[in-house]
Amino acid sequence: MRHRSPVRRRRALLASLAAAGLLSSLARTDGFAAEPETDSSGKPQDVRLLDTLTVPAGTTGFGMPFGGLSGIDRDPRTGEYVAVSDDRSENGRARFYTLRLPLDGAAFATDKPALDGLTVLADTTGEPFAPKAVDPEAIRWTPGGESLLWTSEGASSAGQPAFVREAATSGGYLRELPLPKAYAPVRSASGTLTAGVRNNQAVEGLTLSPDGRKVVTITENALVQDGPAAGLTVKSPSRLLELDRRTGKPRAEHVYEVDPISDAPTAPLPAPVGTYAADRGVSEILAINDTDYLTVERSFASGVGFSIRLYWTSTLGATDVSAKEALSGTGTSWKPMPKKLLYDFTTSGTDADNVEGITWGPRLPDGSRSLVLVADDNFGFNGGVTKFHLLSVRSGLLAHRTPDVDGDGAVNARDLAAIPTAGPAGDLDGNGRTDAGDIRLWISYTRAFPTAQKAGSRPPGATPTRAPTPR
């Protein structure tokens, strides 16, 4: 096999860019990367907190407590949001709300959400869930708003499995998308959990790929057989699972490492708990494109409060571990998903509270994309309140389409060379054309995740992907 020299490869790349008229465009921008907005100190601002809407404690809606909001999604066709409550059919029925959060410029237009409806979720029997029979955590519209996908953490301590289900907009059961066997809780004769999802740290996050073909879940912490839960000095290898939405079958699985707990507890929780507590986990995930995601990592310590961080992560360059029943053990090796911190609420001066949901919001007046996050009030326990946060994401930061332009599972110079002639797959910024902005986005990705680049080789277990189309 003949190998072209680096000089010849670079010449070929530059020739392809010049042929598409992109080389001169890049030169006019004075460098490849556009500079982000800065604050008064000159610090780059990729993500900014614009506004926070706080719902008073004790608020009710349609005869049930308006609380426990653990997942949120916006229908881009109508602008309506859906939010699921993690009520285990104890304070009211297991349910979701439809609501509106209108904006006035770059802020919430009202001091409270406009509730449009409450829908009770049905079990497989067609009846509402019995008390403690479910723990809803995440929810997403399917393309066109025809149905809803949602998750339950179950209760591993009681042998109750987690699940991913599809529901009609009326709340009725449609089908279940089976989780792999490794997720099922297994207990010893003495009652110790030996495998499967951890109790209250199970399938916490859910998103769909932009084309609607993939359903993606993520566990809050590692499966029992995979490794430890996050500790003060210990990371936790949670699993990101890709399912085919049509068939429900697994497509791939990758490891996402949860950071250590941010703070040690300084005081006990209120009665009736009364113990010191601290944990950290992934509370939600949101697709950016076919390979990249935003994750919310929530850390809590009693006496301190919540620490909420937003990360950018990717499956590119990560090992597909779908064939592994366990990640730990002799001879086990894998490469985790790379990730980059995008926003830390502790630097904002705002108490984020218990953020558990995130969705893309409407486009803002300055052209940037918005994010809407929701905090679970835990029905008032430990002083929690429901909050909605509005964030802006700098234009040109995140690609609407995967930087793996040629779909070979690797990010390298071949993708950059392919952009000018790749059609929709090369339109990384989603503006309907291929130009210098797409080149800048590709280069921005390789700077953010240099370890994700694979020069001419596919990462273990990776399979070619097709560039997504807008949902």
C-alpha positions in Angstrom: 0.0 0.0 0.0 1.4 3.4 -0.9 1.4 6.1 1.8 1.5 9.7 0.9 3.8 11.9 2.8 2.4 14.4 5.4 3.4 17.2 3.0 1.5 15.7 0.1 -1.5 15.0 2.3 -1.5 18.6 3.5 -1.3 19.9 -0.1 -4.2 17.7 -1.1 -6.2 19.0 1.9 -5.5 22.6 1.1 -6.3 22.0 -2.6 -9.7 20.6 -1.7 -10.5 23.6 0.6 -9.3 26.1 -2.1 -11.5 24.4 -4.7 -14.5 24.9 -2.5 -13.6 28.6 -2.0 -13.1 28.0 1.8 -9.4 28.7 2.1 -9.8 32.4 1.4 -12.8 32.6 3.8 -10.7 31.1 6.6 -7.9 33.6 5.9 -10.4 36.5 6.1 -11.5 35.3 9.6 -7.9 35.9 10.9 -7.5 32.3 12.1 -9.5 29.1 12.3 -11.4 29.7 15.6 -13.8 32.5 16.3 -13.3 34.1 19.6 -16.1 33.6 22.2 -17.9 36.4 24.0 -16.1 37.6 27.1 -17.3 38.9 30.5 -16.0 42.0 32.3 -12.9 40.1 33.3 -12.1 39.1 29.8 -12.8 35.4 30.5 -14.3 33.5 27.5 -18.1 32.8 27.9 -19.1 29.7 25.9 -22.2 29.2 28.0 -23.9 32.0 30.0 -26.7 31.9 32.6 -29.4 34.4 31.4 -32.3 34.0 33.8 -33.8 31.8 36.6 -37.5 31.3 37.2 -38.3 30.0 40.7 -41.7 28.4 41.5 -42.9 29.0 45.1 -42.9 26.0 47.4 -46.2 24.3 47.8 -47.5 25.2 44.2 -50.1 22.9 42.9 -51.5 22.3 39.5 -54.6 20.3 38.4 -55.1 19.0 41.9 -51.6 17.6 42.5 -48.3 19.1 43.8 -46.4 20.8 41.0 -43.0 19.3 41.9 -40.5 16.5 41.5 -39.7 17.7 37.9 -36.9 15.4 36.8 -37.0 15.6 33.0 -38.0 18.3 30.5 -38.2 18.4 26.7 -39.3 21.1 24.2 -41.2 20.3 21.0 -39.6 22.6 18.4 -42.7 22.6 16.2 -45.0 24.1 18.9 -42.7 25.5 21.5 -44.5 23.5 24.2 -42.6 21.7 26.9 -43.2 18.4 28.6 -41.9 17.8 32.1 -42.1 14.5 34.1 -42.5 14.3 37.8 -40.5 11.7 39.8 -43.5 11.3 42.1 -43.6 7.5 42.9 -47.4 7.7 43.0 -47.2 8.8 46.6 -47.9 12.6 46.6 -50.1 12.2 43.5 -50.3 9.9 40.5 -47.1 9.3 38.4 -47.5 12.0 35.8 -46.2 14.5 33.3 -47.1 18.1 32.6 -47.3 20.1 29.4 -46.4 23.7 29.9 -45.1 26.9 28.3 -42.1 29.1 29.2 -42.3 32.1 26.9 -39.3 34.4 26.6 -39.0 38.1 26.4 -35.7 38.6 24.6 -33.1 36.8 26.6 -35.2 36.3 29.7 -38.3 34.5 30.9 -41.4 36.6 30.0 -43.4 35.6 33.1 -42.7 34.8 36.8 -44.2 31.3 36.5 -44.7 28.6 33.9 -48.0 28.4 32.1 -49.4 24.9 32.8 -51.4 23.6 29.9 -52.2 20.1 31.2 -51.4 17.2 33.5 -51.4 13.6 32.2 -51.3 10.5 34.3 -48.9 7.8 33.2 -50.4 4.3 32.8 -48.7 1.0 33.7 -48.8 -2.0 31.3 -52.2 -2.9 32.8 -53.6 0.4 31.5 -54.2 1.6 35.0 -52.2 4.3 36.9 -49.1 3.1 38.7 -49.5 1.8 42.3 -47.6 3.6 45.0 -43.8 3.0 44.9 -44.2 0.9 41.7 -42.3 3.4 39.5 -39.7 6.2 39.7 -40.0 8.5 36.6 -36.8 10.3 35.8 -36.6 11.5 32.2 -38.9 12.2 29.2 -38.6 13.1 25.5 -41.0 13.8 22.7 -40.6 11.4 19.7 -40.3 13.1 16.3 -43.4 15.0 15.4 -44.7 14.9 19.0 -46.7 11.7 18.3 -45.7 10.0 21.5 -43.3 10.2 24.4 -40.3 8.2 25.6 -39.6 8.1 29.4 -37.6 6.2 31.9 -38.0 4.8 35.4 -35.1 4.1 37.8 -37.1 1.4 39.4 -35.9 0.3 42.9 -33.0 -2.1 42.8 -33.1 -2.6 46.6 -36.6 -4.2 46.1 -35.7 -6.0 42.9 -37.7 -3.5 40.8 -35.9 -3.1 37.4 -35.3 0.2 35.6 -37.0 0.6 32.2 -37.4 2.7 29.1 -40.9 2.9 27.8 -42.9 4.7 25.1 -46.2 6.3 26.0 -49.1 7.8 24.0 -49.6 11.5 24.5 -52.6 10.4 26.6 -50.2 8.7 29.0 -51.2 5.2 27.9 -48.6 2.4 27.6 -47.4 1.6 24.1 -44.3 -0.5 24.4 -41.0 -1.1 26.3 -37.5 -0.8 24.9 -35.7 -3.6 26.7 -32.5 -2.8 28.6 -29.5 -5.2 28.3 -29.3 -8.1 30.8 -26.4 -6.4 32.6 -28.8 -3.7 33.9 -31.1 -6.1 35.7 -30.7 -6.0 39.5 -29.3 -9.2 40.9 -29.2 -9.9 44.7 -27.5 -12.5 46.7 -29.3 -14.8 49.2 -28.5 -12.3 51.9 -30.1 -9.5 49.9 -26.9 -7.7 48.8 -27.0 -6.2 45.3 -24.3 -8.0 43.2 -25.1 -6.8 39.7 -27.2 -4.4 37.7 -28.2 -0.8 38.3 -27.6 0.7 41.7 -30.6 1.7 43.8 -31.6 5.3 43.0 -28.6 5.6 40.6 -30.0 3.9 37.5 -31.3 5.1 34.2 -31.5 8.8 35.0 -30.8 10.4 31.6 -32.6 10.0 28.2 -32.2 11.7 24.8 -32.9 11.1 21.1 -30.4 11.6 18.3 -31.4 14.6 16.1 -32.7 12.3 13.4 -34.9 10.5 15.9 -33.4 7.1 15.1 -31.5 6.5 18.3 -32.7 6.4 21.9 -29.8 7.1 24.2 -29.8 6.5 27.9 -27.2 7.0 30.6 -26.9 5.6 34.1 -26.4 7.9 37.0 -23.4 5.9 38.3 -21.7 2.6 37.4 -23.5 -0.7 37.3 -22.6 -2.7 40.4 -20.4 -5.1 38.5 -18.7 -2.3 36.6 -17.1 -0.5 39.4 -17.7 1.9 42.3 -20.1 4.7 42.7 -18.6 8.2 42.6 -16.7 9.0 45.9 -14.8 12.0 47.2 -11.7 10.7 45.3 -13.2 8.1 43.0 -14.7 8.4 39.5 -17.6 6.1 38.5 -17.8 4.4 35.0 -21.4 4.9 34.1 -22.8 3.4 30.8 -24.2 5.3 27.8 -26.5 3.0 25.9 -27.7 3.6 22.3 -30.9 1.8 21.3 -32.5 1.6 17.8 -35.8 3.5 18.3 -37.6 1.4 15.7 -36.6 -2.1 16.8 -35.6 -1.3 20.4 -32.4 -3.3 20.0 -29.0 -2.1 21.4 -26.7 -0.5 18.9 -23.7 0.5 21.0 -22.6 1.2 24.5 -19.8 3.5 25.8 -18.3 4.4 29.2 -18.8 7.9 30.6 -16.7 8.6 33.7 -18.5 10.6 36.4 -16.2 12.9 38.3 -15.6 12.5 42.1 -18.0 14.1 44.6 -17.4 17.9 44.9 -17.7 18.3 48.6 -17.8 16.3 51.8 -21.0 16.6 54.0 -20.8 19.0 56.8 -24.2 18.4 58.5 -26.9 15.7 58.6 -30.0 15.7 56.4 -33.2 16.9 58.1 -35.4 14.4 60.0 -36.6 11.8 59.4 -33.3 10.9 57.5 -30.9 12.5 59.9 -27.7 11.1 58.3 -24.7 12.7 56.6 -25.0 12.2 52.8 -23.0 13.0 49.7 -23.1 11.7 46.1 -22.5 12.6 42.5 -24.0 11.3 39.2 -25.3 12.1 35.8 -28.8 13.5 36.1 -29.5 14.1 32.4 -28.1 13.9 28.9 -29.0 15.9 25.7 -27.9 15.1 22.2 -25.9 17.7 20.3 -25.5 15.7 17.1 -25.2 12.0 16.3 -22.0 11.5 18.4 -21.8 14.4 20.8 -23.8 15.1 24.0 -24.3 17.5 26.8 -24.4 15.9 30.3 -25.5 17.3 33.6 -23.4 16.1 36.6 -25.1 16.8 39.9 -23.1 16.6 43.1 -24.7 16.9 46.5 -23.4 17.1 50.1 -25.6 17.6 53.1 -24.8 20.9 54.8 -23.3 22.2 51.6 -25.9 21.8 48.9 -25.8 21.1 45.2 -22.9 21.6 42.7 -24.1 21.4 39.1 -21.8 21.2 36.1 -22.5 21.0 32.4 -20.2 18.9 30.2 -19.6 18.4 26.5 -18.8 14.7 25.7 -18.5 12.5 22.6 -18.6 8.8 21.7 -15.9 9.3 19.1 -12.7 7.6 20.2 -14.5 5.7 23.0 -14.6 1.9 23.2 -17.9 0.1 22.4 -18.4 -2.0 25.5 -21.8 -3.5 24.6 -20.3 -7.0 24.6 -19.1 -6.7 28.2 -21.2 -8.0 31.0 -18.8 -6.2 33.4 -16.2 -3.6 33.0 -14.1 -4.6 36.0 -12.0 -7.7 36.3 -8.8 -9.2 34.9 -8.0 -8.3 31.3 -10.8 -5.7 31.0 -9.8 -2.6 29.1 -11.7 0.2 27.6 -11.4 3.9 26.7 -14.0 6.2 28.1 -15.8 9.0 26.3 -13.8 12.3 26.3 -15.5 15.2 28.0 -15.0 18.9 28.6 -16.5 21.2 31.2 -18.7 23.8 29.6 -20.4 25.5 32.6 -20.2 25.4 36.4 -23.2 26.8 38.3 -21.0 27.4 41.3 -19.4 30.3 39.5 -22.7 32.0 38.6 -23.7 33.3 42.0 -27.0 31.4 41.5 -28.1 28.4 43.6 -28.9 26.0 40.9 -30.6 23.5 43.2 -31.3 19.9 42.2 -31.0 20.2 38.4 -32.3 17.0 36.8 -33.6 18.0 33.3 -32.2 19.8 30.3 -33.5 20.6 26.8 -32.8 22.8 23.8 -34.8 26.0 24.0 -35.7 28.5 21.3 -33.2 30.5 19.3 -32.3 33.7 21.1 -32.3 37.3 19.5 -28.5 37.3 19.1 -28.6 34.1 17.1 -27.3 31.8 19.9 -29.0 28.6 21.0 -30.7 28.4 24.4 -30.8 25.7 26.9 -33.6 25.3 29.5 -32.8 23.3 32.7 -35.2 22.3 35.5 -34.5 21.6 39.1 -36.4 19.0 41.1 -37.8 20.4 44.4 -38.0 16.9 46.0 -41.4 18.0 47.1 -40.0 20.5 49.6 -37.6 18.2 51.4 -34.4 19.9 52.7 -35.8 23.3 51.4 -35.8 22.3 47.7 -37.8 24.4 45.2 -38.6 24.0 41.5 -36.4 26.2 39.3 -36.1 26.8 35.6 -32.8 28.1 34.3 -32.2 29.7 30.9 -28.7 29.5 29.4 -27.2 30.6 26.1 -24.7 28.7 24.1 -22.3 30.7 22.0 -22.9 30.3 18.2 -20.2 28.3 16.5 -19.4 26.3 19.6 -21.3 23.0 19.1 -21.8 21.3 15.8 -25.3 20.3 14.6 -23.7 17.4 12.8 -21.0 15.0 13.8 -17.4 16.0 13.0 -17.0 12.4 11.8 -18.0 13.6 8.3 -17.2 10.4 6.4 -18.8 8.2 9.0 -15.9 5.9 9.6 -15.9 6.2 13.4 -12.7 8.3 13.4 -12.0 12.0 13.4 -9.0 12.9 11.2 -7.9 14.9 8.3 -10.0 12.9 5.9 -13.1 14.4 7.5 -11.8 17.9 7.1 -11.0 17.2 3.4 -14.5 15.8 2.9 -16.4 18.8 4.2 -16.5 20.8 0.9 -18.1 18.0 -1.1 -20.0 16.1 1.6 -23.3 17.8 1.1 -25.5 17.9 4.2 -22.9 15.8 6.2 -20.4 18.7 5.8 -22.9 21.3 6.9 -21.7 21.1 10.6 -23.3 24.3 11.7 -26.7 23.5 10.1 -27.0 26.8 8.2 -27.9 25.0 4.9 -24.5 25.6 3.2 -20.9 24.5 3.5 -18.5 27.3 4.3 -15.7 28.4 6.6 -18.0 28.1 9.7 -18.0 24.3 9.2 -14.2 24.2 9.0 -14.0 26.2 12.2 -16.4 23.9 14.0 -14.4 20.8 12.9 -11.1 22.3 14.1 -12.8 23.5 17.4 -13.8 19.9 18.1 -10.3 18.5 17.5 -8.9 21.2 19.9 -11.5 20.3 22.6 -11.0 16.5 22.2 -7.5 15.9 20.9 -7.4 12.4 22.4 -10.5 11.5 20.4 -8.7 11.7 17.1 -7.7 8.4 15.5 -5.3 8.9 12.6 -6.6 6.6 10.0 -8.1 3.9 12.3 -11.5 3.2 13.7 -11.8 2.9 17.5 -12.5 -0.6 18.9 -16.1 -1.7 18.3 -17.0 1.5 16.3 -19.3 1.1 13.3 -19.8 3.7 10.5 -22.6 6.1 11.2 -24.8 8.1 8.8 -24.9 11.8 9.2 -28.2 12.8 10.8 -30.9 15.0 9.3 -32.6 17.7 11.4 -35.5 16.6 13.5 
